Amino acid sequence: MWVSAVYTLSGVCREMLASEMLAHRWAVQVLQVWNDSERQAVQATVLHLLALQRLRGDQQAVGRSYCAEAADLLRHYPYQPDPRTPGDPTRGAELVGR
């Protein structure tokens, strides 16, 4: 039963993460409707996610990974620059080599 519960939870977490990643892409589109350029919209969304990462650290909600979500958004817009400054502590493995 425990293995089944863990498997179910991991499936739910994957679905939640995929849903969040899709929501961030929509956020970029909404910001563009509100007159942000694509670059501004991507940067604002990535910076928001990384601020949440710094704020919450290891205390993220179940099924969330702010760095992974930011990396996914940057992979979706590969021609947009990474908005982080050199030395930013969020430059972890999840965002390297996007």
HELIX and SHEET records of a PDB file:
HELIX    1   1 TRP A    2  VAL A   33  1                                  32    
HELIX    2   2 GLU A   38  ARG A   56  1                                  19    
HELIX    3   3 TYR A   66  HIS A   76  1                                  11    
END                                                                             
